[in-house]
Amino acid sequence: MFHVKHEAWGRWGEVLGLDADSATTQRLGAYERLLLEKALPTGMIGRADREQLRERHVVDSLRALPLLGSPPAQVVDLGSGAGLPGIPLAIARPDLSFCLAEVRRRRAAFIELAVESLQLRNVRVFAGKVEDLTGPFDVCLSRAFTQPARAWAIAESLLSPTGKLLFWAGRRFDVASGTPGGARISVSTTPELADAGPVVIMTRQ
């Protein structure tokens, strides 16, 4: 089992609906430490984010928690990078199955290390191109992966008929001009993260 000094999550636990003393927040803290010790020095996380890593990456990932749906949902994280947003969400939702897709070898190796260290039995790593994935999935995740139109084109080929893409958009995302053809969208915001753009939910029309 992982060992890590637990740091109180304070208001973020309340905002996200997480028990601040739970095994979930302890695992999130352990993952945060892995990011600091392994991902940040190798450039997977920007050095400027060191002091705000929890808010900018872990908490930002968890904004999708209320949007994931019920089990037995199958979730895929497109271009997972250092495991964001897939690992925080998999920690918080052990009842769902996650596939973390990452083509870059070093990042895929880090994800595998994190999955093993955190004993995430609901996660598998796909070390390859997202175009080579085989669905169907109920939810696709896209955070810092690509532009909305390409993300939707990839997701549409992978999603079940009632599936959805959750796209982390920038603050300047415009619903009128940013909607890919063939997608119906709605948005989810987290007022406590004032600097974050919305999570855009895309489904088939």
C-alpha positions as CSV (number, residue, x, y, z in Angstrom):
1,M,0.0,0.0,0.0
2,F,1.2,3.5,-0.7
3,H,2.5,5.7,2.1
4,V,2.2,9.4,2.1
5,K,1.8,12.2,4.6
6,H,-1.8,13.3,4.3
7,E,-2.5,17.0,3.8
8,A,-5.9,18.3,4.5
9,W,-7.9,19.1,1.4
10,G,-9.8,21.8,3.3
11,R,-12.4,23.6,1.1
12,W,-11.7,21.5,-2.0
13,G,-13.1,18.5,-0.3
14,E,-16.2,20.4,0.4
15,V,-16.5,21.8,-3.1
16,L,-16.0,18.4,-4.7
17,G,-18.0,16.5,-2.2
18,L,-15.1,14.4,-0.9
19,D,-14.5,13.3,2.6
20,A,-11.3,15.1,3.5
21,D,-10.2,12.2,5.8
22,S,-11.0,9.4,3.3
23,A,-8.8,6.9,1.5
24,T,-9.8,8.8,-1.7
25,T,-8.1,12.1,-0.6
26,Q,-5.1,10.1,0.7
27,R,-4.7,8.6,-2.8
28,L,-5.2,11.9,-4.4
29,G,-2.4,13.3,-2.2
30,A,-0.2,10.4,-3.1
31,Y,-0.8,11.1,-6.8
32,E,0.0,14.8,-6.3
33,R,3.3,13.8,-4.7
34,L,4.1,11.6,-7.7
35,L,3.4,14.5,-10.0
36,L,5.8,16.7,-8.0
37,E,8.5,14.1,-7.7
38,K,8.4,12.5,-11.2
39,A,6.2,14.4,-13.6
40,L,7.3,18.0,-12.9
41,P,11.1,17.4,-13.2
42,T,10.7,15.7,-16.6
43,G,8.5,18.5,-18.0
44,M,5.2,16.6,-18.0
45,I,3.9,19.4,-15.7
46,G,5.0,23.0,-16.2
47,R,7.4,24.2,-13.5
48,A,5.3,27.3,-13.1
49,D,2.5,25.1,-11.8
50,R,4.5,23.8,-8.8
51,E,2.8,26.0,-6.2
52,Q,-0.7,25.5,-7.6
53,L,-0.5,21.9,-8.7
54,R,-3.4,20.7,-6.7
55,E,-5.8,23.4,-7.9
56,R,-4.6,23.6,-11.5
57,H,-4.4,20.0,-12.2
58,V,-5.9,17.6,-9.6
59,V,-8.9,19.7,-8.6
60,D,-9.4,20.9,-12.1
61,S,-9.6,17.2,-13.3
62,L,-12.2,16.4,-10.6
63,R,-14.6,19.0,-11.9
64,A,-16.0,16.3,-14.1
65,L,-17.0,14.1,-11.2
66,P,-20.8,14.9,-11.3
67,L,-20.8,14.4,-15.1
68,L,-19.5,10.8,-15.3
69,G,-22.7,9.0,-14.8
70,S,-23.5,5.7,-13.1
71,P,-21.8,2.3,-13.4
72,P,-21.0,0.2,-15.3
73,A,-19.7,3.2,-17.4
74,Q,-16.6,2.8,-19.5
75,V,-14.5,6.0,-19.6
76,V,-11.5,6.8,-21.9
77,D,-9.0,9.7,-21.3
78,L,-7.8,10.9,-24.7
79,G,-4.1,11.9,-24.6
80,S,-3.9,11.4,-20.9
81,G,-0.4,13.0,-20.5
82,A,0.6,12.6,-16.9
83,G,-2.7,10.9,-16.1
84,L,-4.8,14.0,-16.1
85,P,-7.8,14.0,-15.8
86,G,-8.1,10.2,-15.8
87,I,-6.2,9.3,-12.6
88,P,-7.9,11.7,-10.2
89,L,-11.3,10.7,-11.6
90,A,-10.4,7.0,-11.4
91,I,-9.4,7.5,-7.8
92,A,-12.6,9.2,-6.9
93,R,-14.8,6.8,-8.9
94,P,-13.5,3.2,-8.3
95,D,-16.9,2.0,-9.5
96,L,-16.1,3.0,-13.1
97,S,-13.6,1.5,-15.6
98,F,-11.0,3.9,-17.1
99,C,-8.8,3.5,-20.1
100,L,-5.9,6.1,-20.2
101,A,-4.6,6.5,-23.7
102,E,-1.2,8.1,-24.2
103,V,1.0,7.7,-27.2
104,R,4.2,9.3,-25.8
105,R,6.3,6.5,-24.2
106,R,7.7,8.4,-21.2
107,R,4.2,9.7,-20.2
108,A,2.6,6.3,-20.7
109,A,5.4,4.8,-18.4
110,F,4.6,7.4,-15.8
111,I,0.9,6.6,-15.9
112,E,1.7,2.9,-15.5
113,L,3.9,3.7,-12.5
114,A,1.1,5.8,-10.9
115,V,-1.5,3.1,-11.5
116,E,0.7,0.5,-9.9
117,S,1.7,2.7,-7.0
118,L,-1.8,3.7,-6.2
119,Q,-3.2,0.2,-6.8
120,L,-5.9,1.5,-9.2
121,R,-7.6,-1.7,-10.3
122,N,-10.1,0.1,-12.4
123,V,-7.5,1.6,-14.8
124,R,-5.8,0.2,-17.9
125,V,-3.2,2.1,-19.9
126,F,-3.4,2.2,-23.7
127,A,0.1,3.2,-24.9
128,G,-0.7,4.1,-28.5
129,K,-2.6,6.5,-30.8
130,V,-6.2,7.3,-29.8
131,E,-7.1,6.6,-33.4
132,D,-6.3,3.0,-32.7
133,L,-8.6,2.6,-29.8
134,T,-11.7,0.4,-30.0
135,G,-14.9,1.4,-28.4
136,P,-17.6,1.7,-27.4
137,F,-17.1,4.0,-24.4
138,D,-19.7,5.8,-22.4
139,V,-17.6,8.9,-21.7
140,C,-14.5,10.4,-23.5
141,L,-12.4,12.9,-21.6
142,S,-10.3,15.6,-23.4
143,R,-8.2,17.9,-21.3
144,A,-5.3,19.8,-23.0
145,F,-5.4,17.2,-25.8
146,T,-6.6,18.9,-29.0
147,Q,-9.1,21.4,-30.4
148,P,-12.8,20.8,-29.9
149,A,-13.6,19.8,-33.5
150,R,-10.8,17.1,-33.6
151,A,-11.7,15.9,-30.1
152,W,-15.3,15.4,-31.1
153,A,-14.4,13.7,-34.3
154,I,-12.3,11.1,-32.4
155,A,-14.8,10.8,-29.6
156,E,-17.8,10.3,-31.9
157,S,-16.1,7.2,-33.4
158,L,-15.5,5.8,-29.9
159,L,-18.7,6.6,-28.0
160,S,-21.7,4.5,-27.5
161,P,-25.0,5.9,-29.1
162,T,-25.8,7.7,-25.8
163,G,-22.2,8.5,-24.9
164,K,-20.7,11.9,-24.2
165,L,-17.4,13.8,-24.6
166,L,-16.3,16.0,-21.7
167,F,-14.0,18.7,-23.0
168,W,-12.0,21.0,-20.8
169,A,-12.4,24.4,-22.6
170,G,-10.5,27.6,-22.1
171,R,-12.0,30.7,-20.5
172,R,-12.6,32.2,-23.9
173,F,-14.6,29.3,-25.3
174,D,-17.6,30.6,-27.2
175,V,-20.6,28.2,-27.4
176,A,-21.8,29.7,-30.7
177,S,-18.5,29.4,-32.6
178,G,-16.8,26.6,-30.7
179,T,-19.4,23.9,-31.2
180,P,-18.2,21.1,-33.7
181,G,-20.7,20.1,-36.4
182,G,-22.9,17.3,-35.4
183,A,-22.6,17.8,-31.7
184,R,-25.1,19.1,-29.1
185,I,-23.4,20.8,-26.2
186,S,-24.0,22.1,-22.7
187,V,-21.5,23.5,-20.2
188,S,-20.6,22.9,-16.6
189,T,-18.7,25.5,-14.6
190,T,-17.1,25.6,-11.1
191,P,-17.4,29.1,-9.7
192,E,-14.7,28.2,-7.1
193,L,-12.2,27.9,-9.9
194,A,-12.6,31.4,-11.3
195,D,-9.6,31.1,-13.7
196,A,-10.9,27.8,-15.3
197,G,-13.0,27.6,-18.4
198,P,-16.0,25.4,-18.5
199,V,-16.2,21.6,-19.0
200,V,-18.1,21.3,-22.2
201,I,-20.4,18.3,-22.6
202,M,-20.8,17.1,-26.2
203,T,-23.3,14.5,-27.3
204,R,-24.7,13.5,-30.7
205,Q,-27.6,15.5,-32.0
